[in-house]
Amino acid sequence: MTTELSVLALFLAITTTLYSVVGWQRIVDCMGSWFRQGYWTDYNVIEFLAWMAKALVIIPGLLFGREIWELHFLTLITSSLLIWVSMRKMLPTLLVFNTLWIAISSTIVVRNLM
């Protein structure tokens, strides 16, 4: 089995099992929140944009072995904004994760500019 098929099989096994345990209807209801106008508060918009920025940094490196270091300028901004979001939602894990992400992005930006 190729690496790609192994990754796909593992991904499907984990998500299918997890979604079954949580409940498929609950997953559908949760994802349906994106289509409700009330969901898109200032902090949920920031959170969405921040996770997409992180995906733009991670996916090219993970799938193609290519680091687009300039995207870390974007993650510095979005991670900073997510610290504000974490205080709105009182999520200490989000606060710590984004503080660490700022350290990572700062390291990569400085490394590439020096």
PDB file as gemmi writes it, atoms N, CA and C in Angstrom:
CRYST1    1.000    1.000    1.000  90.00  90.00  90.00 P 1                      
ATOM      1  N   MET A   1       0.857  -1.178   0.000  1.00  0.00           N  
ATOM      2  CA  MET A   1       0.000   0.000   0.000  1.00  0.00           C  
ATOM      3  C   MET A   1       0.901   1.239   0.000  1.00  0.00           C  
ATOM      4  N   THR A   2       0.564   2.204  -0.820  1.00  0.00           N  
ATOM      5  CA  THR A   2       1.368   3.423  -0.894  1.00  0.00           C  
ATOM      6  C   THR A   2       1.185   4.254   0.375  1.00  0.00           C  
ATOM      7  N   THR A   3       2.100   5.176   0.566  1.00  0.00           N  
ATOM      8  CA  THR A   3       2.020   6.063   1.725  1.00  0.00           C  
ATOM      9  C   THR A   3       0.723   6.848   1.715  1.00  0.00           C  
ATOM     10  N   GLU A   4       0.346   7.379   0.541  1.00  0.00           N  
ATOM     11  CA  GLU A   4      -0.877   8.179   0.444  1.00  0.00           C  
ATOM     12  C   GLU A   4      -2.109   7.377   0.841  1.00  0.00           C  
ATOM     13  N   LEU A   5      -2.177   6.122   0.373  1.00  0.00           N  
ATOM     14  CA  LEU A   5      -3.326   5.280   0.729  1.00  0.00           C  
ATOM     15  C   LEU A   5      -3.312   4.920   2.206  1.00  0.00           C  
ATOM     16  N   SER A   6      -2.128   4.724   2.767  1.00  0.00           N  
ATOM     17  CA  SER A   6      -2.022   4.435   4.199  1.00  0.00           C  
ATOM     18  C   SER A   6      -2.496   5.623   5.018  1.00  0.00           C  
ATOM     19  N   VAL A   7      -2.102   6.816   4.610  1.00  0.00           N  
ATOM     20  CA  VAL A   7      -2.540   8.034   5.303  1.00  0.00           C  
ATOM     21  C   VAL A   7      -4.057   8.157   5.214  1.00  0.00           C  
ATOM     22  N   LEU A   8      -4.602   7.972   4.031  1.00  0.00           N  
ATOM     23  CA  LEU A   8      -6.049   8.061   3.836  1.00  0.00           C  
ATOM     24  C   LEU A   8      -6.780   7.021   4.685  1.00  0.00           C  
ATOM     25  N   ALA A   9      -6.274   5.796   4.711  1.00  0.00           N  
ATOM     26  CA  ALA A   9      -6.906   4.737   5.490  1.00  0.00           C  
ATOM     27  C   ALA A   9      -6.887   5.067   6.983  1.00  0.00           C  
ATOM     28  N   LEU A  10      -5.749   5.550   7.481  1.00  0.00           N  
ATOM     29  CA  LEU A  10      -5.648   5.917   8.892  1.00  0.00           C  
ATOM     30  C   LEU A  10      -6.583   7.069   9.223  1.00  0.00           C  
ATOM     31  N   PHE A  11      -6.584   8.104   8.373  1.00  0.00           N  
ATOM     32  CA  PHE A  11      -7.465   9.255   8.553  1.00  0.00           C  
ATOM     33  C   PHE A  11      -8.932   8.816   8.619  1.00  0.00           C  
ATOM     34  N   LEU A  12      -9.349   8.002   7.655  1.00  0.00           N  
ATOM     35  CA  LEU A  12     -10.744   7.548   7.614  1.00  0.00           C  
ATOM     36  C   LEU A  12     -11.094   6.678   8.812  1.00  0.00           C  
ATOM     37  N   ALA A  13     -10.175   5.814   9.229  1.00  0.00           N  
ATOM     38  CA  ALA A  13     -10.432   4.949  10.383  1.00  0.00           C  
ATOM     39  C   ALA A  13     -10.618   5.780  11.648  1.00  0.00           C  
ATOM     40  N   ILE A  14      -9.736   6.745  11.843  1.00  0.00           N  
ATOM     41  CA  ILE A  14      -9.823   7.564  13.064  1.00  0.00           C  
ATOM     42  C   ILE A  14     -11.068   8.440  13.049  1.00  0.00           C  
ATOM     43  N   THR A  15     -11.307   9.169  11.950  1.00  0.00           N  
ATOM     44  CA  THR A  15     -12.448  10.084  11.930  1.00  0.00           C  
ATOM     45  C   THR A  15     -13.777   9.333  11.935  1.00  0.00           C  
ATOM     46  N   THR A  16     -13.856   8.222  11.228  1.00  0.00           N  
ATOM     47  CA  THR A  16     -15.104   7.448  11.221  1.00  0.00           C  
ATOM     48  C   THR A  16     -15.408   6.920  12.615  1.00  0.00           C  
ATOM     49  N   THR A  17     -14.397   6.393  13.291  1.00  0.00           N  
ATOM     50  CA  THR A  17     -14.591   5.894  14.657  1.00  0.00           C  
ATOM     51  C   THR A  17     -14.990   7.030  15.594  1.00  0.00           C  
ATOM     52  N   LEU A  18     -14.250   8.130  15.527  1.00  0.00           N  
ATOM     53  CA  LEU A  18     -14.527   9.268  16.402  1.00  0.00           C  
ATOM     54  C   LEU A  18     -15.920   9.837  16.155  1.00  0.00           C  
ATOM     55  N   TYR A  19     -16.272  10.045  14.890  1.00  0.00           N  
ATOM     56  CA  TYR A  19     -17.588  10.588  14.562  1.00  0.00           C  
ATOM     57  C   TYR A  19     -18.700   9.632  14.998  1.00  0.00           C  
ATOM     58  N   SER A  20     -18.451   8.335  14.919  1.00  0.00           N  
ATOM     59  CA  SER A  20     -19.451   7.356  15.358  1.00  0.00           C  
ATOM     60  C   SER A  20     -19.640   7.414  16.870  1.00  0.00           C  
ATOM     61  N   VAL A  21     -18.546   7.574  17.599  1.00  0.00           N  
ATOM     62  CA  VAL A  21     -18.635   7.663  19.061  1.00  0.00           C  
ATOM     63  C   VAL A  21     -19.353   8.953  19.471  1.00  0.00           C  
ATOM     64  N   VAL A  22     -18.987  10.058  18.843  1.00  0.00           N  
ATOM     65  CA  VAL A  22     -19.599  11.353  19.162  1.00  0.00           C  
ATOM     66  C   VAL A  22     -21.054  11.376  18.705  1.00  0.00           C  
ATOM     67  N   GLY A  23     -21.311  10.792  17.560  1.00  0.00           N  
ATOM     68  CA  GLY A  23     -22.647  10.785  16.975  1.00  0.00           C  
ATOM     69  C   GLY A  23     -22.662  11.602  15.691  1.00  0.00           C  
ATOM     70  N   TRP A  24     -23.016  10.943  14.604  1.00  0.00           N  
ATOM     71  CA  TRP A  24     -22.977  11.604  13.294  1.00  0.00           C  
ATOM     72  C   TRP A  24     -23.892  12.820  13.246  1.00  0.00           C  
ATOM     73  N   GLN A  25     -25.069  12.721  13.872  1.00  0.00           N  
ATOM     74  CA  GLN A  25     -26.002  13.854  13.840  1.00  0.00           C  
ATOM     75  C   GLN A  25     -25.428  15.050  14.587  1.00  0.00           C  
ATOM     76  N   ARG A  26     -24.740  14.791  15.698  1.00  0.00           N  
ATOM     77  CA  ARG A  26     -24.111  15.889  16.440  1.00  0.00           C  
ATOM     78  C   ARG A  26     -23.022  16.556  15.600  1.00  0.00           C  
ATOM     79  N   ILE A  27     -22.289  15.760  14.825  1.00  0.00           N  
ATOM     80  CA  ILE A  27     -21.252  16.304  13.931  1.00  0.00           C  
ATOM     81  C   ILE A  27     -21.911  17.179  12.869  1.00  0.00           C  
ATOM     82  N   VAL A  28     -22.977  16.680  12.258  1.00  0.00           N  
ATOM     83  CA  VAL A  28     -23.694  17.439  11.224  1.00  0.00           C  
ATOM     84  C   VAL A  28     -24.262  18.723  11.814  1.00  0.00           C  
ATOM     85  N   ASP A  29     -24.860  18.642  12.996  1.00  0.00           N  
ATOM     86  CA  ASP A  29     -25.409  19.840  13.650  1.00  0.00           C  
ATOM     87  C   ASP A  29     -24.307  20.858  13.945  1.00  0.00           C  
ATOM     88  N   CYS A  30     -23.178  20.371  14.413  1.00  0.00           N  
ATOM     89  CA  CYS A  30     -22.047  21.263  14.715  1.00  0.00           C  
ATOM     90  C   CYS A  30     -21.558  21.961  13.452  1.00  0.00           C  
ATOM     91  N   MET A  31     -21.345  21.217  12.394  1.00  0.00           N  
ATOM     92  CA  MET A  31     -20.876  21.806  11.132  1.00  0.00           C  
ATOM     93  C   MET A  31     -21.918  22.741  10.539  1.00  0.00           C  
ATOM     94  N   GLY A  32     -23.176  22.470  10.816  1.00  0.00           N  
ATOM     95  CA  GLY A  32     -24.245  23.342  10.342  1.00  0.00           C  
ATOM     96  C   GLY A  32     -24.198  24.734  10.950  1.00  0.00           C  
ATOM     97  N   SER A  33     -23.495  24.867  12.069  1.00  0.00           N  
ATOM     98  CA  SER A  33     -23.346  26.177  12.706  1.00  0.00           C  
ATOM     99  C   SER A  33     -22.731  27.195  11.758  1.00  0.00           C  
ATOM    100  N   TRP A  34     -21.868  26.728  10.875  1.00  0.00           N  
ATOM    101  CA  TRP A  34     -21.205  27.633   9.933  1.00  0.00           C  
ATOM    102  C   TRP A  34     -22.207  28.365   9.043  1.00  0.00           C  
ATOM    103  N   PHE A  35     -23.373  27.785   8.870  1.00  0.00           N  
ATOM    104  CA  PHE A  35     -24.361  28.366   7.964  1.00  0.00           C  
ATOM    105  C   PHE A  35     -25.420  29.193   8.689  1.00  0.00           C  
ATOM    106  N   ARG A  36     -25.221  29.380   9.985  1.00  0.00           N  
ATOM    107  CA  ARG A  36     -26.126  30.229  10.762  1.00  0.00           C  
ATOM    108  C   ARG A  36     -25.472  31.589  10.950  1.00  0.00           C  
ATOM    109  N   GLN A  37     -26.196  32.633  10.636  1.00  0.00           N  
ATOM    110  CA  GLN A  37     -25.649  33.987  10.697  1.00  0.00           C  
ATOM    111  C   GLN A  37     -25.117  34.324  12.095  1.00  0.00           C  
ATOM    112  N   GLY A  38     -25.789  33.895  13.113  1.00  0.00           N  
ATOM    113  CA  GLY A  38     -25.382  34.209  14.474  1.00  0.00           C  
ATOM    114  C   GLY A  38     -24.035  33.616  14.873  1.00  0.00           C  
ATOM    115  N   TYR A  39     -23.576  32.617  14.147  1.00  0.00           N  
ATOM    116  CA  TYR A  39     -22.305  31.972  14.472  1.00  0.00           C  
ATOM    117  C   TYR A  39     -21.122  32.895  14.218  1.00  0.00           C  
ATOM    118  N   TRP A  40     -21.218  33.705  13.180  1.00  0.00           N  
ATOM    119  CA  TRP A  40     -20.065  34.477  12.718  1.00  0.00           C  
ATOM    120  C   TRP A  40     -19.875  35.756  13.533  1.00  0.00           C  
ATOM    121  N   THR A  41     -19.562  35.545  14.820  1.00  0.00           N  
ATOM    122  CA  THR A  41     -19.216  36.665  15.691  1.00  0.00           C  
ATOM    123  C   THR A  41     -17.782  37.090  15.378  1.00  0.00           C  
ATOM    124  N   ASP A  42     -17.371  38.225  15.913  1.00  0.00           N  
ATOM    125  CA  ASP A  42     -16.010  38.704  15.655  1.00  0.00           C  
ATOM    126  C   ASP A  42     -14.964  37.664  16.038  1.00  0.00           C  
ATOM    127  N   TYR A  43     -15.121  37.028  17.191  1.00  0.00           N  
ATOM    128  CA  TYR A  43     -14.108  36.077  17.613  1.00  0.00           C  
ATOM    129  C   TYR A  43     -14.155  34.759  16.841  1.00  0.00           C  
ATOM    130  N   ASN A  44     -15.316  34.333  16.370  1.00  0.00           N  
ATOM    131  CA  ASN A  44     -15.379  33.121  15.556  1.00  0.00           C  
ATOM    132  C   ASN A  44     -14.794  33.352  14.165  1.00  0.00           C  
ATOM    133  N   VAL A  45     -14.959  34.547  13.616  1.00  0.00           N  
ATOM    134  CA  VAL A  45     -14.337  34.879  12.325  1.00  0.00           C  
ATOM    135  C   VAL A  45     -12.815  34.864  12.480  1.00  0.00           C  
ATOM    136  N   ILE A  46     -12.312  35.477  13.543  1.00  0.00           N  
ATOM    137  CA  ILE A  46     -10.873  35.491  13.789  1.00  0.00           C  
ATOM    138  C   ILE A  46     -10.344  34.075  13.971  1.00  0.00           C  
ATOM    139  N   GLU A  47     -11.071  33.275  14.717  1.00  0.00           N  
ATOM    140  CA  GLU A  47     -10.646  31.893  14.952  1.00  0.00           C  
ATOM    141  C   GLU A  47     -10.584  31.118  13.634  1.00  0.00           C  
ATOM    142  N   PHE A  48     -11.588  31.266  12.794  1.00  0.00           N  
ATOM    143  CA  PHE A  48     -11.600  30.581  11.499  1.00  0.00           C  
ATOM    144  C   PHE A  48     -10.405  31.022  10.644  1.00  0.00           C  
ATOM    145  N   LEU A  49     -10.192  32.328  10.542  1.00  0.00           N  
ATOM    146  CA  LEU A  49      -9.078  32.835   9.729  1.00  0.00           C  
ATOM    147  C   LEU A  49      -7.727  32.377  10.271  1.00  0.00           C  
ATOM    148  N   ALA A  50      -7.610  32.328  11.576  1.00  0.00           N  
ATOM    149  CA  ALA A  50      -6.351  31.903  12.187  1.00  0.00           C  
ATOM    150  C   ALA A  50      -6.060  30.432  11.903  1.00  0.00           C  
ATOM    151  N   TRP A  51      -7.061  29.590  11.997  1.00  0.00           N  
ATOM    152  CA  TRP A  51      -6.835  28.169  11.707  1.00  0.00           C  
ATOM    153  C   TRP A  51      -6.537  27.951  10.227  1.00  0.00           C  
ATOM    154  N   MET A  52      -7.160  28.736   9.360  1.00  0.00           N  
ATOM    155  CA  MET A  52      -6.850  28.623   7.934  1.00  0.00           C  
ATOM    156  C   MET A  52      -5.414  29.082   7.650  1.00  0.00           C  
ATOM    157  N   ALA A  53      -4.970  30.125   8.336  1.00  0.00           N  
ATOM    158  CA  ALA A  53      -3.585  30.591   8.175  1.00  0.00           C  
ATOM    159  C   ALA A  53      -2.611  29.506   8.622  1.00  0.00           C  
ATOM    160  N   LYS A  54      -2.919  28.851   9.722  1.00  0.00           N  
ATOM    161  CA  LYS A  54      -2.052  27.765  10.191  1.00  0.00           C  
ATOM    162  C   LYS A  54      -2.053  26.608   9.193  1.00  0.00           C  
ATOM    163  N   ALA A  55      -3.199  26.328   8.618  1.00  0.00           N  
ATOM    164  CA  ALA A  55      -3.264  25.266   7.607  1.00  0.00           C  
ATOM    165  C   ALA A  55      -2.403  25.613   6.389  1.00  0.00           C  
ATOM    166  N   LEU A  56      -2.400  26.900   6.009  1.00  0.00           N  
ATOM    167  CA  LEU A  56      -1.570  27.332   4.875  1.00  0.00           C  
ATOM    168  C   LEU A  56      -0.087  27.157   5.155  1.00  0.00           C  
ATOM    169  N   VAL A  57       0.300  27.228   6.411  1.00  0.00           N  
ATOM    170  CA  VAL A  57       1.697  27.011   6.787  1.00  0.00           C  
ATOM    171  C   VAL A  57       2.005  25.517   6.847  1.00  0.00           C  
ATOM    172  N   ILE A  58       1.116  24.744   7.440  1.00  0.00           N  
ATOM    173  CA  ILE A  58       1.377  23.332   7.706  1.00  0.00           C  
ATOM    174  C   ILE A  58       1.256  22.455   6.463  1.00  0.00           C  
ATOM    175  N   ILE A  59       0.196  22.624   5.691  1.00  0.00           N  
ATOM    176  CA  ILE A  59      -0.096  21.699   4.583  1.00  0.00           C  
ATOM    177  C   ILE A  59       0.998  21.650   3.521  1.00  0.00           C  
ATOM    178  N   PRO A  60       1.524  22.786   3.037  1.00  0.00           N  
ATOM    179  CA  PRO A  60       2.596  22.673   2.037  1.00  0.00           C  
ATOM    180  C   PRO A  60       3.831  21.930   2.563  1.00  0.00           C  
ATOM    181  N   GLY A  61       4.152  22.140   3.826  1.00  0.00           N  
ATOM    182  CA  GLY A  61       5.292  21.439   4.406  1.00  0.00           C  
ATOM    183  C   GLY A  61       5.016  19.961   4.583  1.00  0.00           C  
ATOM    184  N   LEU A  62       3.837  19.644   5.032  1.00  0.00           N  
ATOM    185  CA  LEU A  62       3.476  18.260   5.289  1.00  0.00           C  
ATOM    186  C   LEU A  62       3.330  17.462   3.994  1.00  0.00           C  
ATOM    187  N   LEU A  63       2.641  18.029   3.020  1.00  0.00           N  
ATOM    188  CA  LEU A  63       2.366  17.291   1.787  1.00  0.00           C  
ATOM    189  C   LEU A  63       3.465  17.410   0.731  1.00  0.00           C  
ATOM    190  N   PHE A  64       4.121  18.572   0.674  1.00  0.00           N  
ATOM    191  CA  PHE A  64       5.058  18.818  -0.420  1.00  0.00           C  
ATOM    192  C   PHE A  64       6.488  19.088   0.030  1.00  0.00           C  
ATOM    193  N   GLY A  65       6.725  19.083   1.345  1.00  0.00           N  
ATOM    194  CA  GLY A  65       8.061  19.351   1.851  1.00  0.00           C  
ATOM    195  C   GLY A  65       8.523  20.776   1.564  1.00  0.00           C  
ATOM    196  N   ARG A  66       7.589  21.699   1.441  1.00  0.00           N  
ATOM    197  CA  ARG A  66       7.901  23.097   1.085  1.00  0.00           C  
ATOM    198  C   ARG A  66       7.420  24.014   2.194  1.00  0.00           C  
ATOM    199  N   GLU A  67       8.349  24.768   2.765  1.00  0.00           N  
ATOM    200  CA  GLU A  67       7.984  25.746   3.781  1.00  0.00           C  
ATOM    201  C   GLU A  67       7.827  27.109   3.119  1.00  0.00           C  
ATOM    202  N   ILE A  68       6.651  27.695   3.261  1.00  0.00           N  
ATOM    203  CA  ILE A  68       6.417  29.056   2.765  1.00  0.00           C  
ATOM    204  C   ILE A  68       6.535  29.954   3.999  1.00  0.00           C  
ATOM    205  N   TRP A  69       7.767  30.321   4.313  1.00  0.00           N  
ATOM    206  CA  TRP A  69       8.045  30.996   5.571  1.00  0.00           C  
ATOM    207  C   TRP A  69       7.356  32.353   5.677  1.00  0.00           C  
ATOM    208  N   GLU A  70       7.113  32.995   4.553  1.00  0.00           N  
ATOM    209  CA  GLU A  70       6.463  34.308   4.577  1.00  0.00           C  
ATOM    210  C   GLU A  70       5.062  34.263   5.189  1.00  0.00           C  
ATOM    211  N   LEU A  71       4.437  33.102   5.143  1.00  0.00           N  
ATOM    212  CA  LEU A  71       3.103  32.958   5.732  1.00  0.00           C  
ATOM    213  C   LEU A  71       3.136  33.092   7.251  1.00  0.00           C  
ATOM    214  N   HIS A  72       4.325  32.987   7.833  1.00  0.00           N  
ATOM    215  CA  HIS A  72       4.420  33.142   9.286  1.00  0.00           C  
ATOM    216  C   HIS A  72       4.148  34.578   9.729  1.00  0.00           C  
ATOM    217  N   PHE A  73       4.278  35.547   8.822  1.00  0.00           N  
ATOM    218  CA  PHE A  73       3.852  36.907   9.158  1.00  0.00           C  
ATOM    219  C   PHE A  73       2.347  36.911   9.432  1.00  0.00           C  
ATOM    220  N   LEU A  74       1.609  36.181   8.599  1.00  0.00           N  
ATOM    221  CA  LEU A  74       0.158  36.069   8.777  1.00  0.00           C  
ATOM    222  C   LEU A  74      -0.179  35.342  10.072  1.00  0.00           C  
ATOM    223  N   THR A  75       0.554  34.267  10.372  1.00  0.00           N  
ATOM    224  CA  THR A  75       0.243  33.529  11.602  1.00  0.00           C  
ATOM    225  C   THR A  75       0.647  34.308  12.854  1.00  0.00           C  
ATOM    226  N   LEU A  76       1.628  35.192  12.735  1.00  0.00           N  
ATOM    227  CA  LEU A  76       1.944  36.059  13.878  1.00  0.00           C  
ATOM    228  C   LEU A  76       0.747  36.945  14.215  1.00  0.00           C  
ATOM    229  N   ILE A  77       0.127  37.487  13.185  1.00  0.00           N  
ATOM    230  CA  ILE A  77      -1.043  38.350  13.388  1.00  0.00           C  
ATOM    231  C   ILE A  77      -2.221  37.536  13.908  1.00  0.00           C  
ATOM    232  N   THR A  78      -2.531  36.432  13.235  1.00  0.00           N  
ATOM    233  CA  THR A  78      -3.720  35.661  13.629  1.00  0.00           C  
ATOM    234  C   THR A  78      -3.543  34.999  14.989  1.00  0.00           C  
ATOM    235  N   SER A  79      -2.336  34.558  15.315  1.00  0.00           N  
ATOM    236  CA  SER A  79      -2.115  33.964  16.635  1.00  0.00           C  
ATOM    237  C   SER A  79      -2.246  35.021  17.721  1.00  0.00           C  
ATOM    238  N   SER A  80      -1.783  36.224  17.434  1.00  0.00           N  
ATOM    239  CA  SER A  80      -1.960  37.324  18.385  1.00  0.00           C  
ATOM    240  C   SER A  80      -3.442  37.599  18.599  1.00  0.00           C  
ATOM    241  N   LEU A  81      -4.197  37.604  17.513  1.00  0.00           N  
ATOM    242  CA  LEU A  81      -5.646  37.812  17.629  1.00  0.00           C  
ATOM    243  C   LEU A  81      -6.317  36.657  18.369  1.00  0.00           C  
ATOM    244  N   LEU A  82      -5.799  35.442  18.199  1.00  0.00           N  
ATOM    245  CA  LEU A  82      -6.392  34.299  18.895  1.00  0.00           C  
ATOM    246  C   LEU A  82      -6.149  34.347  20.398  1.00  0.00           C  
ATOM    247  N   ILE A  83      -5.121  35.047  20.816  1.00  0.00           N  
ATOM    248  CA  ILE A  83      -4.937  35.225  22.259  1.00  0.00           C  
ATOM    249  C   ILE A  83      -6.091  36.072  22.797  1.00  0.00           C  
ATOM    250  N   TRP A  84      -6.490  37.087  22.042  1.00  0.00           N  
ATOM    251  CA  TRP A  84      -7.666  37.870  22.421  1.00  0.00           C  
ATOM    252  C   TRP A  84      -8.907  36.971  22.448  1.00  0.00           C  
ATOM    253  N   VAL A  85      -9.062  36.124  21.421  1.00  0.00           N  
ATOM    254  CA  VAL A  85     -10.207  35.209  21.355  1.00  0.00           C  
ATOM    255  C   VAL A  85     -10.203  34.265  22.558  1.00  0.00           C  
ATOM    256  N   SER A  86      -9.022  33.759  22.912  1.00  0.00           N  
ATOM    257  CA  SER A  86      -8.955  32.819  24.032  1.00  0.00           C  
ATOM    258  C   SER A  86      -9.401  33.474  25.331  1.00  0.00           C  
ATOM    259  N   MET A  87      -9.189  34.766  25.460  1.00  0.00           N  
ATOM    260  CA  MET A  87      -9.639  35.467  26.652  1.00  0.00           C  
ATOM    261  C   MET A  87     -11.151  35.712  26.607  1.00  0.00           C  
ATOM    262  N   ARG A  88     -11.707  35.873  25.416  1.00  0.00           N  
ATOM    263  CA  ARG A  88     -13.171  36.007  25.282  1.00  0.00           C  
ATOM    264  C   ARG A  88     -13.858  34.697  25.646  1.00  0.00           C  
ATOM    265  N   LYS A  89     -13.262  33.583  25.201  1.00  0.00           N  
ATOM    266  CA  LYS A  89     -13.856  32.273  25.435  1.00  0.00           C  
ATOM    267  C   LYS A  89     -13.317  31.606  26.702  1.00  0.00           C  
ATOM    268  N   MET A  90     -12.329  32.223  27.343  1.00  0.00           N  
ATOM    269  CA  MET A  90     -11.680  31.679  28.532  1.00  0.00           C  
ATOM    270  C   MET A  90     -11.165  30.258  28.286  1.00  0.00           C  
ATOM    271  N   LEU A  91     -10.342  30.124  27.240  1.00  0.00           N  
ATOM    272  CA  LEU A  91      -9.763  28.838  26.872  1.00  0.00           C  
ATOM    273  C   LEU A  91      -8.245  28.882  27.081  1.00  0.00           C  
ATOM    274  N   PRO A  92      -7.753  28.399  28.216  1.00  0.00           N  
ATOM    275  CA  PRO A  92      -6.320  28.465  28.475  1.00  0.00           C  
ATOM    276  C   PRO A  92      -5.489  27.655  27.483  1.00  0.00           C  
ATOM    277  N   THR A  93      -6.039  26.554  26.966  1.00  0.00           N  
ATOM    278  CA  THR A  93      -5.273  25.766  25.993  1.00  0.00           C  
ATOM    279  C   THR A  93      -5.043  26.560  24.714  1.00  0.00           C  
ATOM    280  N   LEU A  94      -6.034  27.322  24.289  1.00  0.00           N  
ATOM    281  CA  LEU A  94      -5.894  28.162  23.105  1.00  0.00           C  
ATOM    282  C   LEU A  94      -4.868  29.268  23.360  1.00  0.00           C  
ATOM    283  N   LEU A  95      -4.868  29.813  24.551  1.00  0.00           N  
ATOM    284  CA  LEU A  95      -3.904  30.846  24.929  1.00  0.00           C  
ATOM    285  C   LEU A  95      -2.478  30.300  24.860  1.00  0.00           C  
ATOM    286  N   VAL A  96      -2.251  29.144  25.471  1.00  0.00           N  
ATOM    287  CA  VAL A  96      -0.903  28.557  25.484  1.00  0.00           C  
ATOM    288  C   VAL A  96      -0.477  28.140  24.080  1.00  0.00           C  
ATOM    289  N   PHE A  97      -1.366  27.482  23.339  1.00  0.00           N  
ATOM    290  CA  PHE A  97      -1.023  27.033  21.985  1.00  0.00           C  
ATOM    291  C   PHE A  97      -0.615  28.214  21.106  1.00  0.00           C  
ATOM    292  N   ASN A  98      -1.358  29.297  21.150  1.00  0.00           N  
ATOM    293  CA  ASN A  98      -1.052  30.436  20.292  1.00  0.00           C  
ATOM    294  C   ASN A  98       0.158  31.225  20.776  1.00  0.00           C  
ATOM    295  N   THR A  99       0.420  31.204  22.066  1.00  0.00           N  
ATOM    296  CA  THR A  99       1.655  31.793  22.561  1.00  0.00           C  
ATOM    297  C   THR A  99       2.845  31.006  22.016  1.00  0.00           C  
ATOM    298  N   LEU A 100       2.736  29.684  22.033  1.00  0.00           N  
ATOM    299  CA  LEU A 100       3.798  28.846  21.458  1.00  0.00           C  
ATOM    300  C   LEU A 100       3.923  29.064  19.946  1.00  0.00           C  
ATOM    301  N   TRP A 101       2.780  29.217  19.272  1.00  0.00           N  
ATOM    302  CA  TRP A 101       2.815  29.438  17.823  1.00  0.00           C  
ATOM    303  C   TRP A 101       3.501  30.770  17.497  1.00  0.00           C  
ATOM    304  N   ILE A 102       3.280  31.794  18.310  1.00  0.00           N  
ATOM    305  CA  ILE A 102       3.967  33.072  18.107  1.00  0.00           C  
ATOM    306  C   ILE A 102       5.474  32.876  18.242  1.00  0.00           C  
ATOM    307  N   ALA A 103       5.893  32.062  19.215  1.00  0.00           N  
ATOM    308  CA  ALA A 103       7.325  31.778  19.378  1.00  0.00           C  
ATOM    309  C   ALA A 103       7.874  31.043  18.159  1.00  0.00           C  
ATOM    310  N   ILE A 104       7.133  30.071  17.659  1.00  0.00           N  
ATOM    311  CA  ILE A 104       7.567  29.319  16.475  1.00  0.00           C  
ATOM    312  C   ILE A 104       7.657  30.236  15.264  1.00  0.00           C  
ATOM    313  N   SER A 105       6.611  30.999  15.018  1.00  0.00           N  
ATOM    314  CA  SER A 105       6.599  31.894  13.854  1.00  0.00           C  
ATOM    315  C   SER A 105       7.682  32.962  13.966  1.00  0.00           C  
ATOM    316  N   SER A 106       7.897  33.482  15.162  1.00  0.00           N  
ATOM    317  CA  SER A 106       8.955  34.476  15.360  1.00  0.00           C  
ATOM    318  C   SER A 106      10.313  33.879  15.011  1.00  0.00           C  
ATOM    319  N   THR A 107      10.546  32.652  15.441  1.00  0.00           N  
ATOM    320  CA  THR A 107      11.806  31.969  15.151  1.00  0.00           C  
ATOM    321  C   THR A 107      12.003  31.798  13.656  1.00  0.00           C  
ATOM    322  N   ILE A 108      10.964  31.393  12.960  1.00  0.00           N  
ATOM    323  CA  ILE A 108      11.073  31.159  11.513  1.00  0.00           C  
ATOM    324  C   ILE A 108      11.261  32.468  10.764  1.00  0.00           C  
ATOM    325  N   VAL A 109      10.539  33.520  11.144  1.00  0.00           N  
ATOM    326  CA  VAL A 109      10.692  34.818  10.485  1.00  0.00           C  
ATOM    327  C   VAL A 109      12.107  35.362  10.688  1.00  0.00           C  
ATOM    328  N   VAL A 110      12.574  35.364  11.930  1.00  0.00           N  
ATOM    329  CA  VAL A 110      13.920  35.871  12.208  1.00  0.00           C  
ATOM    330  C   VAL A 110      14.976  35.036  11.491  1.00  0.00           C  
ATOM    331  N   ARG A 111      14.833  33.719  11.514  1.00  0.00           N  
ATOM    332  CA  ARG A 111      15.792  32.838  10.829  1.00  0.00           C  
ATOM    333  C   ARG A 111      15.890  33.159   9.346  1.00  0.00           C  
ATOM    334  N   ASN A 112      14.770  33.477   8.725  1.00  0.00           N  
ATOM    335  CA  ASN A 112      14.780  33.749   7.286  1.00  0.00           C  
ATOM    336  C   ASN A 112      15.165  35.172   6.937  1.00  0.00           C  
ATOM    337  N   LEU A 113      15.053  36.088   7.873  1.00  0.00           N  
ATOM    338  CA  LEU A 113      15.426  37.477   7.599  1.00  0.00           C  
ATOM    339  C   LEU A 113      16.881  37.764   7.939  1.00  0.00           C  
ATOM    340  N   MET A 114      17.513  36.923   8.725  1.00  0.00           N  
ATOM    341  CA  MET A 114      18.910  37.187   9.130  1.00  0.00           C  
ATOM    342  C   MET A 114      19.876  36.470   8.224  1.00  0.00           C  
TER     343      MET A 114                                                      
END                                                                             
